[in-house]
Amino acid sequence: MPQLFDTYQLKGITLRNRIGVSPMCQYSSHDGVATDWHLVHLGSRAVGGAGLIIAEATAVEARGRISPGDAGIWADKHIEPLQRINQFIKAHGAVPGIQIAHAGRKASSARPWEGDHSLKDEEGGWETIAPSPLAFGNKLWRVPNEMTKEDIQEVQNAFRAAALRALEAGYEWLELHFAHGYLAHSFYSPLANQRKDEYGGSFVNRIRFAIETTQTVREVWSERFPLTARLSCSDWVEGGWTIEDSVELAKKLKIEGVDLIDCSSGFNSPDYKNYPFGAGWQVPFAEKIRHEAEIATAAVGSITSPVQADEIIRNGRADIVLIGREMLRDPYWAYRAAQELHQAEKLLPIQYASGL
């Protein structure tokens, strides 16, 4: 029976425990370039004992940013600052990962503390793209341009180039952001996709963008390192994407070489009404996909206590847990969990141990 502080091997990498830092946007990059903020933000969680550190949603092209402050990996200038961060993470025992992304119709937005609304052109906004010309709604009023097949190919090539830069930057875990109402999710969800061609309509057509993008990345991403995907496992809206759809997509992604599914949900519509928000509320998605699609999963969503996280692993509900908000509150959450679960000797940095 695995436990939270057991090692976990996937492909050619071994995590020192089953705890990962979930990718969380910091909106603190300059033209996509990482700063010292990212070094401290990510590095402190490596020092704090997490086994996996996943960098925030990182745009594969400039128009794919959520906001002007988003991280980027669309140009070679982005590589060196990321190398520095990853060297620090690895020096302190963790595996560096990155989530590569395209925001689609949710791009060209103000940062959360600046209103989180669609930016007007005079505010520095830009044209966005999506499978269909449908605005997300509410504060995100900008109507995207419907993507041509040439646009689709261009974006998929951008994902490919981003994967190559990620390797050069020293990442050892790659996550494809296929969730949260961003581009790939808006293709596979019927709420956002009204296309009549081979990228719309049927389930097989709507998942085509995600499958092709995975194939494109798989061609260049190292076989030594895990390739993973984050899904929104349910839209939580009647007539939208469902967990049953996610199981079927996970099966197909596994065939294409995806090694693990990061199981999130929602954020594809402002009209959701049925989120069962609470402790571990999305864990059942990870459990169902793990058992029915027979693929490794990561559990997310209000996982806050060490005992709770350990239970998820012990009972085979997921292979790893990804901690988000709780890691923002406490960069040393993993060390605190080790203390509570009587595993503290495995994590305490030598610089701290020598003073205690």
C-alpha positions as CSV (number, residue, x, y, z in Angstrom):
1,M,0.0,0.0,0.0
2,P,1.6,3.3,-1.1
3,Q,1.8,6.2,1.3
4,L,2.1,10.0,0.9
5,F,5.9,9.9,1.6
6,D,6.7,6.9,-0.5
7,T,8.7,7.7,-3.7
8,Y,6.9,7.6,-7.0
9,Q,8.4,6.6,-10.3
10,L,7.0,7.7,-13.7
11,K,9.0,7.1,-16.8
12,G,12.6,7.9,-16.0
13,I,12.0,10.3,-13.1
14,T,11.5,9.5,-9.4
15,L,9.6,11.9,-7.1
16,R,10.9,11.8,-3.5
17,N,7.2,11.8,-2.3
18,R,3.7,11.9,-3.7
19,I,3.3,15.7,-3.1
20,G,3.3,18.2,-6.0
21,V,2.9,21.9,-6.2
22,S,0.0,22.6,-8.6
23,P,0.7,25.1,-11.4
24,M,-0.6,28.5,-10.2
25,C,-0.5,31.7,-12.3
26,Q,1.6,34.5,-10.8
27,Y,0.9,37.2,-13.4
28,S,4.4,38.5,-12.7
29,S,6.4,37.9,-15.9
30,H,7.7,40.7,-18.2
31,D,6.9,39.9,-21.9
32,G,6.7,36.3,-20.7
33,V,10.1,36.3,-19.0
34,A,10.4,34.8,-15.6
35,T,11.7,37.0,-12.8
36,D,13.2,36.5,-9.3
37,W,9.6,36.3,-8.0
38,H,9.4,32.9,-9.8
39,L,12.7,31.7,-8.4
40,V,11.6,32.4,-4.9
41,H,8.0,31.3,-5.3
42,L,9.0,27.9,-6.9
43,G,12.3,27.5,-5.2
44,S,10.9,27.9,-1.7
45,R,8.5,25.0,-2.2
46,A,11.3,22.8,-3.3
47,V,13.2,23.7,-0.1
48,G,9.9,23.1,1.7
49,G,9.9,19.4,0.6
50,A,7.5,18.9,-2.2
51,G,8.5,16.2,-4.7
52,L,7.2,17.9,-7.8
53,I,7.2,21.6,-8.6
54,I,5.0,22.5,-11.7
55,A,5.5,26.0,-13.1
56,E,2.4,28.0,-13.9
57,A,0.5,27.9,-17.2
58,T,3.1,29.1,-19.6
59,A,1.9,30.5,-23.0
60,V,3.1,28.8,-26.2
61,E,2.5,32.0,-28.1
62,A,2.0,35.7,-27.1
63,R,-1.7,35.8,-28.0
64,G,-2.2,32.7,-25.9
65,R,-1.5,34.6,-22.6
66,I,-4.3,35.0,-20.2
67,S,-2.9,38.4,-19.2
68,P,0.1,40.6,-20.2
69,G,1.8,39.4,-17.1
70,D,1.6,35.7,-18.0
71,A,4.7,33.4,-18.2
72,G,5.8,32.5,-21.7
73,I,7.8,30.0,-23.6
74,W,7.2,31.1,-27.1
75,A,10.7,32.6,-27.6
76,D,14.3,31.6,-26.9
77,K,14.7,34.5,-24.5
78,H,12.5,32.7,-22.0
79,I,14.8,29.7,-21.6
80,E,17.7,31.1,-19.6
81,P,15.7,32.4,-16.6
82,L,13.8,29.1,-16.4
83,Q,17.1,27.2,-16.5
84,R,18.2,29.1,-13.4
85,I,15.0,28.3,-11.5
86,N,15.1,24.6,-12.5
87,Q,18.7,24.2,-11.4
88,F,17.7,25.5,-8.0
89,I,14.7,23.2,-7.8
90,K,16.8,20.1,-8.7
91,A,19.5,21.1,-6.3
92,H,17.0,20.9,-3.5
93,G,15.6,17.5,-4.3
94,A,12.5,18.2,-6.3
95,V,11.6,17.6,-10.0
96,P,10.8,20.7,-12.1
97,G,7.7,20.5,-14.2
98,I,5.9,23.0,-16.5
99,Q,2.4,23.4,-17.7
100,I,2.3,24.7,-21.3
101,A,-0.9,26.4,-22.4
102,H,-2.9,28.6,-24.7
103,A,-5.7,30.7,-23.2
104,G,-7.9,30.8,-26.3
105,R,-11.0,32.9,-25.8
106,K,-10.0,33.7,-22.2
107,A,-6.9,35.5,-23.3
108,S,-6.3,39.3,-23.4
109,S,-7.5,39.8,-19.9
110,A,-6.5,42.1,-17.0
111,R,-4.6,40.5,-14.1
112,P,-7.0,39.4,-11.2
113,W,-6.0,42.4,-9.0
114,E,-6.6,44.7,-12.0
115,G,-10.2,43.6,-12.6
116,D,-9.9,40.3,-14.4
117,H,-11.9,41.7,-17.4
118,S,-11.3,41.6,-21.1
119,L,-8.8,44.3,-22.0
120,K,-9.8,46.9,-24.6
121,D,-7.5,47.6,-27.4
122,E,-6.5,50.9,-25.9
123,E,-5.6,49.1,-22.7
124,G,-3.2,46.8,-24.5
125,G,-5.6,44.1,-25.4
126,W,-5.2,41.9,-28.5
127,E,-7.3,39.7,-30.8
128,T,-8.1,36.2,-29.5
129,I,-8.8,32.9,-31.1
130,A,-11.1,29.9,-30.3
131,P,-12.9,27.1,-32.1
132,S,-16.0,29.3,-32.4
133,P,-16.7,33.0,-32.2
134,L,-18.3,32.8,-28.8
135,A,-17.2,35.1,-25.9
136,F,-16.8,33.4,-22.5
137,G,-19.2,35.9,-21.0
138,N,-19.6,38.2,-18.0
139,K,-16.4,40.3,-17.7
140,L,-14.7,38.4,-20.5
141,W,-16.7,40.0,-23.3
142,R,-14.2,39.8,-26.1
143,V,-15.4,37.7,-29.0
144,P,-12.6,35.5,-30.4
145,N,-11.9,34.9,-34.0
146,E,-12.9,31.4,-35.2
147,M,-9.8,29.5,-35.9
148,T,-9.0,28.4,-39.4
149,K,-7.3,25.1,-40.0
150,E,-4.1,27.1,-40.6
151,D,-4.5,28.7,-37.2
152,I,-4.9,25.2,-35.6
153,Q,-1.7,24.0,-37.3
154,E,0.1,27.1,-36.2
155,V,-0.9,26.7,-32.5
156,Q,0.0,23.0,-32.5
157,N,3.4,23.9,-33.9
158,A,3.7,26.4,-31.1
159,F,3.1,23.6,-28.6
160,R,5.8,21.6,-30.3
161,A,8.3,24.4,-30.1
162,A,7.4,25.1,-26.5
163,A,8.1,21.4,-25.6
164,L,11.5,21.7,-27.2
165,R,12.3,24.8,-25.2
166,A,11.0,23.2,-22.1
167,L,13.6,20.4,-22.5
168,E,16.4,23.0,-23.1
169,A,15.3,24.8,-19.9
170,G,15.7,21.6,-17.9
171,Y,12.2,20.6,-17.2
172,E,11.6,16.9,-16.5
173,W,7.8,16.8,-16.4
174,L,5.5,18.4,-19.0
175,E,1.8,19.1,-18.5
176,L,-0.5,20.0,-21.4
177,H,-3.1,22.4,-20.2
178,F,-6.3,21.0,-21.6
179,A,-8.6,22.4,-18.9
180,H,-10.3,25.5,-17.3
181,G,-12.0,26.9,-20.4
182,Y,-8.7,27.5,-22.3
183,L,-8.2,26.6,-25.9
184,A,-8.1,22.8,-25.8
185,H,-11.0,22.6,-23.4
186,S,-13.0,25.0,-25.5
187,F,-12.5,22.5,-28.4
188,Y,-13.7,19.4,-26.6
189,S,-16.6,21.0,-24.7
190,P,-19.9,21.4,-26.7
191,L,-20.5,24.6,-24.7
192,A,-17.8,26.4,-26.6
193,N,-17.5,24.5,-29.9
194,Q,-20.1,25.0,-32.6
195,R,-17.9,24.1,-35.5
196,K,-19.3,22.1,-38.4
197,D,-16.0,20.7,-39.7
198,E,-13.8,17.8,-38.5
199,Y,-13.0,19.7,-35.3
200,G,-16.6,20.1,-34.2
201,G,-19.8,18.2,-33.7
202,S,-19.2,14.7,-32.6
203,F,-17.1,13.6,-29.6
204,V,-14.4,12.3,-31.9
205,N,-14.2,15.6,-33.7
206,R,-14.3,17.8,-30.6
207,I,-11.3,15.9,-29.1
208,R,-9.3,16.0,-32.3
209,F,-7.4,19.2,-31.3
210,A,-6.3,17.7,-28.0
211,I,-5.3,14.4,-29.6
212,E,-3.3,16.1,-32.5
213,T,-1.6,18.5,-30.1
214,T,-0.6,15.6,-27.9
215,Q,0.8,13.7,-30.9
216,T,2.7,16.8,-32.0
217,V,4.3,17.3,-28.6
218,R,5.0,13.5,-28.1
219,E,7.1,13.6,-31.2
220,V,9.7,15.9,-29.6
221,W,9.3,15.4,-25.8
222,S,11.8,13.0,-24.3
223,E,10.6,9.5,-23.6
224,R,12.6,9.7,-20.4
225,F,10.2,12.2,-18.9
226,P,6.5,12.1,-18.1
227,L,4.0,13.7,-20.4
228,T,0.8,14.6,-18.6
229,A,-2.4,16.5,-19.3
230,R,-4.7,18.5,-17.1
231,L,-8.4,18.0,-17.9
232,S,-11.6,19.7,-16.8
233,C,-13.3,16.5,-16.0
234,S,-16.8,18.2,-15.9
235,D,-18.2,21.5,-17.1
236,W,-20.7,21.3,-14.2
237,V,-23.3,22.6,-16.8
238,E,-26.2,20.7,-18.3
239,G,-25.3,19.7,-21.8
240,G,-21.6,20.2,-21.3
241,W,-18.6,18.0,-20.9
242,T,-18.9,15.2,-18.4
243,I,-16.7,12.8,-16.3
244,E,-17.8,10.0,-18.6
245,D,-16.4,12.0,-21.5
246,S,-13.2,12.5,-19.6
247,V,-12.7,8.8,-19.0
248,E,-13.0,8.2,-22.7
249,L,-10.6,11.1,-23.6
250,A,-8.1,9.8,-20.9
251,K,-8.1,6.4,-22.6
252,K,-7.3,7.9,-25.9
253,L,-4.6,10.2,-24.5
254,K,-3.0,7.2,-22.9
255,I,-2.8,5.5,-26.3
256,E,-1.0,8.7,-27.6
257,G,1.6,8.5,-24.9
258,V,0.2,10.6,-22.0
259,D,1.4,9.1,-18.7
260,L,-0.8,10.8,-16.2
261,I,-4.1,12.8,-16.0
262,D,-4.3,15.9,-13.7
263,C,-8.0,15.8,-12.8
264,S,-9.5,19.3,-12.4
265,S,-12.9,20.6,-13.6
266,G,-15.0,23.6,-14.6
267,F,-14.2,27.2,-15.6
268,N,-15.5,26.8,-19.2
269,S,-18.7,28.8,-18.5
270,P,-19.8,31.6,-16.1
271,D,-23.1,29.8,-15.8
272,Y,-22.1,26.9,-13.6
273,K,-24.4,26.3,-10.6
274,N,-23.6,22.9,-9.2
275,Y,-20.0,22.9,-8.0
276,P,-20.0,20.6,-4.9
277,F,-17.2,22.6,-3.4
278,G,-15.7,21.2,-0.2
279,A,-12.7,19.2,1.1
280,G,-11.3,17.0,-1.7
281,W,-14.3,17.8,-3.9
282,Q,-12.5,16.8,-7.2
283,V,-10.8,13.7,-5.9
284,P,-13.6,11.4,-7.2
285,F,-12.6,12.5,-10.7
286,A,-9.0,11.2,-10.2
287,E,-10.3,8.0,-8.7
288,K,-12.7,7.3,-11.5
289,I,-10.3,8.0,-14.3
290,R,-7.5,6.1,-12.6
291,H,-9.6,2.9,-12.3
292,E,-11.7,3.1,-15.5
293,A,-9.1,4.5,-17.9
294,E,-6.3,2.6,-16.2
295,I,-4.0,5.6,-16.2
296,A,-2.1,7.3,-13.4
297,T,-3.8,10.4,-12.0
298,A,-3.2,13.5,-9.9
299,A,-5.8,14.6,-7.4
300,V,-6.5,18.3,-6.8
301,G,-9.1,20.5,-5.2
302,S,-9.2,21.6,-1.5
303,I,-6.6,19.1,-0.3
304,T,-5.4,20.8,2.8
305,S,-4.5,18.4,5.5
306,P,-1.7,15.8,5.6
307,V,-4.0,13.0,6.8
308,Q,-6.4,13.8,4.0
309,A,-3.6,13.7,1.4
310,D,-2.3,10.5,2.8
311,E,-5.7,8.9,2.7
312,I,-6.0,9.7,-1.0
313,I,-2.8,7.9,-1.8
314,R,-3.3,5.0,0.7
315,N,-6.7,4.1,-0.8
316,G,-5.6,4.2,-4.4
317,R,-7.7,7.2,-5.3
318,A,-4.8,8.9,-7.1
319,D,-1.1,8.4,-7.6
320,I,0.0,11.9,-6.5
321,V,-1.7,14.9,-4.9
322,L,-1.2,18.4,-6.2
323,I,-1.5,21.2,-3.6
324,G,-2.4,24.7,-4.7
325,R,-3.8,27.3,-2.3
326,E,-2.5,25.5,0.8
327,M,1.0,25.8,-0.7
328,L,0.5,29.5,-1.1
329,R,-0.4,29.8,2.5
330,D,2.6,27.6,3.6
331,P,5.6,26.9,1.3
332,Y,6.7,24.3,3.9
333,W,3.4,22.3,3.8
334,A,5.3,19.2,2.8
335,Y,7.6,19.4,5.8
336,R,4.7,20.1,8.1
337,A,2.9,17.0,6.6
338,A,6.0,15.0,7.2
339,Q,6.0,16.0,10.9
340,E,2.4,15.1,11.3
341,L,2.8,11.8,9.6
342,H,6.1,11.0,11.4
343,Q,8.3,11.2,8.3
344,A,10.1,14.4,9.2
345,E,13.6,13.0,8.9
346,K,13.1,12.6,5.2
347,L,12.7,16.3,4.4
348,L,14.3,18.7,6.7
349,P,16.9,20.8,4.8
350,I,20.4,20.3,6.3
351,Q,20.7,24.1,6.7
352,Y,17.7,24.1,9.0
353,A,18.4,20.7,10.6
354,S,21.8,21.9,11.8
355,G,20.1,24.7,13.8
356,L,17.5,22.6,15.5
